């Protein structure tokens, strides 16, 4: 018998199960008494694939559990706020996935996700979280990946994004020290991309094939994406978050959009007031700048390539700004939050994929006199433990 709690994946509260193993983490053997909230998983690869962890849980308690985890994470930093009804992404709406490839035969690679608790690959045929266009492309993506194994050390990953103009695929993990792909392999890669009518295929950012620019609409703008560009995982979540951010920024006279990326929020914010966008990614900044001409009616946008960890916008830089938005990577925005805390900015809107670092940064703002008014939970990584949020602070 274990002396303390034991964690067994693929179980639910109240169930009686048998498990095997040692220590606090065990493996499920059998469910002796199932929860009434247990449902049939949507994917035939569930429990083997390392992607989804919660497909066996009915939607309502699953979502409530994720929101409770979010509230608990905030509470550990003594952060409280009104938590709004969460947004939940539907199955079949994930527009970007990373698929790993392993050698198969000459015409078709093995393609899928890492297996649970293993470096092995689960060769998938379907993926219920992904957009139908991505699922339909799995056989052609396997054909495309078959040409990537000239070097035995190659372990390719295909970063697939569904754009308004078709699939954009950035391939990483192809051994480069030997000279990369041969001219013959590159030609066959391009031929297979053309057969599949992909928009673009790049090798670590270098164009190997392009039929048309991968583009997405962000508010009033049409943005041509750089290779490997970051987008919110689902289009619906992006729209809900952008609407929420824009509503919270209404009435602003000057806005700072920090960690702006390709302009997920920038163009919507610039319909409200002049907006300064800053991001460390030169490609993202260039794409945002180039898209400005496609968006009529903006109040004015300035764009800056800037590492906001090493060179956050200082309180002095923000002296004419009354609303600031930040949407950092998982590590959070500690350096920028400190400057916002000492600035005269009246309202801050934080977007985060990591509630723990958001809570840390929120504590800095709250200690400086801000109040976290409300939080919108966003579940766009369906059937995983992860949840995102948007929080609105006012002085």
C-alpha positions in Angstrom: 0.0 0.0 0.0 1.2 3.5 -0.8 1.8 5.8 2.2 0.5 8.9 0.4 -1.6 9.9 -2.6 -1.2 7.8 -5.7 -1.8 9.2 -9.2 -3.2 7.0 -11.9 -3.9 8.4 -15.3 -7.1 7.9 -17.2 -9.2 7.6 -14.0 -11.9 9.9 -12.7 -13.0 11.1 -9.3 -14.9 8.5 -7.3 -13.8 5.5 -9.4 -12.5 2.2 -8.0 -9.6 0.8 -10.1 -6.7 -1.6 -10.0 -3.3 -0.1 -10.8 0.2 -1.4 -11.0 3.7 0.1 -10.4 5.6 1.6 -7.5 5.7 5.1 -6.0 3.1 7.8 -6.3 2.6 7.3 -10.1 1.0 4.1 -11.2 -0.5 2.6 -14.4 -4.1 1.8 -14.8 -4.9 -1.9 -15.1 -8.7 -2.0 -14.9 -11.7 0.2 -13.9 -13.7 -1.8 -11.3 -16.4 0.8 -10.7 -16.7 3.5 -13.4 -17.8 7.1 -12.8 -21.1 8.1 -14.4 -19.1 10.9 -15.9 -16.9 8.5 -17.9 -17.5 8.6 -21.6 -16.2 6.8 -24.7 -13.0 8.5 -26.0 -13.2 10.2 -29.3 -9.9 8.9 -30.7 -8.8 5.3 -31.4 -5.2 6.3 -30.4 -6.3 7.6 -26.9 -4.1 6.3 -24.0 -1.4 5.2 -26.4 -0.8 8.7 -28.0 0.8 11.2 -25.6 -1.3 14.1 -26.9 -4.7 13.9 -25.1 -5.1 13.0 -21.5 -8.8 13.6 -20.7 -11.0 12.3 -23.6 -12.7 9.8 -21.1 -14.3 12.6 -19.1 -17.7 14.2 -19.8 -17.3 17.8 -21.0 -19.0 19.7 -18.1 -16.9 18.3 -15.2 -13.8 18.3 -17.3 -14.1 22.0 -18.0 -15.1 22.8 -14.4 -11.9 21.0 -13.2 -9.7 23.1 -15.5 -11.3 26.3 -14.3 -10.9 25.2 -10.6 -7.2 24.5 -11.4 -6.9 28.0 -12.8 -8.5 29.6 -9.7 -6.2 27.6 -7.5 -3.1 28.7 -9.4 -4.1 32.3 -9.0 -4.9 31.8 -5.3 -1.4 30.6 -4.6 -0.2 34.1 -5.4 -3.1 35.6 -3.4 -4.7 36.8 -6.6 -8.5 36.9 -6.8 -10.9 38.2 -9.5 -14.3 37.6 -11.0 -13.8 34.4 -13.2 -16.1 34.5 -16.2 -17.8 31.6 -17.9 -15.0 29.8 -19.9 -14.7 29.6 -23.6 -14.2 26.0 -24.7 -12.9 25.0 -28.2 -14.8 22.3 -30.0 -13.3 19.1 -31.4 -12.0 19.4 -35.0 -10.9 23.1 -34.6 -7.2 23.0 -33.9 -5.6 24.8 -36.8 -1.9 24.1 -35.9 -0.3 20.8 -34.9 3.2 19.4 -34.8 3.5 15.9 -36.3 6.7 13.9 -35.8 8.0 11.7 -38.7 9.9 8.5 -38.6 11.2 6.4 -41.5 8.6 4.2 -43.1 8.9 3.0 -46.7 9.9 4.9 -49.8 6.5 6.4 -50.4 5.1 6.9 -46.9 6.7 7.8 -43.6 5.3 7.0 -40.2 3.7 10.2 -38.9 2.1 11.1 -35.6 2.7 12.1 -32.0 5.1 10.9 -29.3 3.7 7.9 -27.4 2.8 8.4 -23.8 5.9 8.1 -21.5 8.0 7.2 -24.4 10.1 8.6 -27.3 8.3 6.0 -29.6 6.0 7.3 -32.3 2.3 6.7 -32.5 1.5 6.5 -36.3 -1.9 8.2 -36.5 -4.7 7.9 -39.1 -7.0 10.4 -37.5 -6.7 13.3 -35.0 -10.1 14.4 -33.6 -8.7 17.7 -32.2 -7.4 18.9 -35.6 -9.3 20.8 -38.3 -10.8 18.4 -40.9 -8.4 19.8 -43.6 -5.4 18.8 -41.5 -6.9 15.3 -40.8 -7.6 14.8 -44.5 -4.0 15.7 -45.3 -2.4 13.1 -43.1 -1.8 10.6 -46.0 -0.3 13.3 -48.2 1.8 14.6 -45.3 3.1 11.0 -44.8 4.1 11.0 -48.5 5.8 14.4 -48.2 7.8 13.2 -45.1 9.0 10.1 -46.8 11.6 12.2 -48.7 13.3 13.5 -45.5 15.4 10.5 -44.4 18.5 10.7 -46.5 20.6 11.0 -43.3 20.1 8.4 -40.5 20.2 11.1 -37.8 17.2 13.0 -39.3 14.2 13.1 -36.9 11.8 15.5 -38.8 8.9 17.3 -37.2 6.2 18.9 -39.4 4.7 22.1 -38.0 1.4 22.2 -39.8 -0.8 25.4 -39.9 -4.1 25.7 -41.6 -4.3 29.2 -43.1 -7.0 30.9 -45.3 -5.0 30.0 -48.4 -4.1 26.4 -47.5 -1.7 24.3 -45.4 1.6 25.8 -44.4 4.2 23.3 -43.3 7.6 24.1 -41.7 9.8 21.1 -41.4 12.5 21.0 -38.7 14.8 18.2 -37.5 16.3 17.3 -40.9 20.1 16.6 -40.4 21.9 19.7 -41.8 25.5 18.9 -41.0 25.7 16.6 -44.0 24.5 19.3 -46.3 20.8 18.8 -45.7 18.5 17.4 -48.4 19.9 16.6 -51.8 18.7 18.4 -54.9 16.8 15.3 -55.9 15.0 15.0 -52.5 14.1 18.7 -52.6 12.6 18.3 -56.0 10.5 15.3 -54.9 9.5 17.2 -51.8 8.2 20.1 -54.0 6.5 17.6 -56.4 4.6 16.0 -53.5 3.7 19.4 -52.1 2.3 20.4 -55.4 0.3 17.2 -55.8 -1.3 17.9 -52.4 -1.9 21.6 -53.2 -0.1 22.8 -50.1 0.3 26.6 -49.9 4.0 26.4 -48.7 6.6 24.0 -47.4 9.7 25.3 -45.7 12.8 23.6 -44.2 13.6 25.4 -40.9 12.3 28.6 -42.5 13.8 28.2 -45.9 11.3 27.9 -48.7 11.3 24.5 -50.4 8.0 25.0 -52.2 5.4 27.8 -52.4 2.3 27.9 -54.5 0.9 31.0 -52.7 1.6 33.0 -49.5 -0.1 31.5 -46.4 -2.4 34.2 -45.2 -4.8 34.8 -42.3 -7.2 37.5 -41.5 -6.6 39.3 -38.2 -9.4 41.8 -37.6 -9.4 44.1 -40.6 -6.0 43.0 -41.9 -4.8 40.2 -44.1 -1.5 39.0 -42.9 1.1 36.9 -44.9 2.7 34.6 -42.3 6.4 34.0 -42.0 7.5 30.4 -41.7 6.7 28.9 -38.3 4.6 31.9 -37.3 2.7 31.7 -34.0 -1.1 31.7 -34.2 -3.6 31.0 -31.5 -4.4 27.3 -31.7 -8.0 27.7 -32.8 -9.6 30.4 -34.9 -12.7 30.6 -32.6 -10.5 31.1 -29.5 -8.6 33.8 -31.2 -11.8 35.7 -32.1 -13.2 35.4 -28.6 -9.9 36.6 -27.0 -9.6 39.4 -29.5 -13.2 40.6 -28.9 -12.5 40.4 -25.1 -9.3 42.4 -25.4 -10.8 45.0 -27.7 -13.8 45.5 -25.3 -11.4 45.9 -22.4 -9.4 48.5 -24.3 -12.4 50.6 -25.4 -12.0 54.2 -24.7 -8.2 54.2 -24.8 -6.3 57.1 -26.3 -3.0 55.3 -26.9 -2.3 51.5 -26.6 0.9 49.4 -26.3 0.6 45.8 -27.7 3.5 44.0 -26.2 4.6 40.6 -27.5 2.4 41.4 -30.5 3.5 38.6 -32.8 2.0 39.0 -36.2 -0.8 41.2 -34.9 -3.3 38.9 -33.3 -4.6 41.9 -31.3 -2.8 44.8 -32.9 -5.1 45.5 -35.8 -8.2 45.3 -33.6 -6.6 47.6 -31.0 -5.6 50.1 -33.7 -9.3 50.5 -34.7 -9.7 52.0 -31.2 -6.6 54.2 -30.8 -3.0 54.6 -32.0 -1.1 51.5 -31.1 2.5 50.7 -30.7 3.3 47.0 -31.3 6.5 45.4 -30.1 7.8 41.8 -30.5 11.2 40.1 -30.4 10.5 38.1 -33.6 11.8 40.0 -36.7 9.8 37.9 -39.0 6.6 38.5 -37.1 7.3 42.2 -36.9 7.9 42.4 -40.7 4.7 40.5 -41.4 2.7 42.9 -39.2 4.3 45.9 -40.9 3.6 44.6 -44.3 -0.1 43.9 -43.5 -0.8 47.5 -42.4 -1.6 48.5 -46.0 -4.3 45.9 -46.1 -6.2 47.3 -43.2 -8.1 50.6 -43.8 -9.4 52.7 -41.0 -6.7 52.2 -38.4 -5.9 55.0 -36.0 -2.2 54.5 -36.6 0.3 51.7 -35.8 4.0 51.9 -35.0 6.0 48.6 -35.0 9.2 47.7 -33.2 11.4 44.6 -33.1 12.4 44.5 -29.5 13.4 41.8 -27.0 11.0 42.7 -24.1 12.9 40.5 -21.7 16.3 42.2 -22.1 14.8 45.6 -23.2 11.2 45.9 -21.8 9.4 49.2 -22.6 10.3 51.4 -19.7 7.8 53.4 -17.6 9.2 56.5 -19.4 8.4 54.9 -22.8 4.8 54.3 -21.7 4.2 57.8 -20.3 1.6 58.6 -23.0 0.0 55.1 -23.0 -3.2 54.5 -21.0 -3.8 50.9 -22.0 -1.2 48.1 -22.4 -1.7 44.5 -23.6 0.8 41.8 -23.1 0.8 38.2 -24.5 4.1 36.6 -23.6 5.4 33.1 -24.1 5.0 30.5 -21.3 7.9 32.1 -19.3 5.7 35.2 -18.7 6.5 38.9 -18.7 8.3 39.5 -15.4 10.5 42.3 -16.7 7.8 44.0 -18.6 5.3 43.7 -15.7 7.8 45.4 -13.5 7.9 48.4 -15.8 4.1 48.5 -16.2 3.8 48.4 -12.4 5.9 51.6 -12.1 4.3 53.4 -15.1 1.2 55.6 -15.2 -0.7 53.1 -17.5 -4.3 53.0 -16.3 -5.4 49.6 -17.6 -3.4 46.4 -18.4 -4.8 43.4 -20.3 -2.8 40.2 -19.8 -3.1 37.2 -22.1 -1.4 34.0 -21.0 -0.9 30.4 -21.9 0.6 29.7 -18.4 -1.6 30.6 -15.4 1.4 30.2 -13.0 3.5 32.9 -14.6 0.5 35.1 -15.2 -0.3 34.8 -11.4 3.3 35.8 -10.7 3.2 38.8 -13.0 -0.3 39.7 -11.7 1.1 39.9 -8.1 3.6 42.5 -9.2 0.9 44.6 -10.8 -1.5 44.2 -7.8 1.3 45.2 -5.4 1.7 48.4 -7.4 -1.9 49.4 -7.1 -3.7 47.5 -9.9 -6.8 45.4 -9.3 -7.5 42.3 -11.4 -11.1 42.9 -12.3 -12.0 39.8 -14.3 -10.5 36.7 -15.9 -11.7 34.9 -19.0 -10.6 31.2 -19.0 -9.9 29.9 -22.5 -9.8 26.1 -23.2 -8.4 25.8 -26.7 -6.0 22.8 -26.0 -8.9 20.4 -25.8 -8.6 17.2 -23.7 -5.3 18.4 -22.1 -4.7 19.8 -18.6 -3.7 23.2 -20.1 -5.9 26.2 -19.9 -5.3 29.8 -21.0 -6.7 33.1 -19.8 -7.2 36.8 -20.4 -7.2 39.1 -17.4 -8.1 42.8 -17.1 -6.3 45.0 -14.6 -7.3 48.6 -13.6 -5.7 51.0 -11.1 
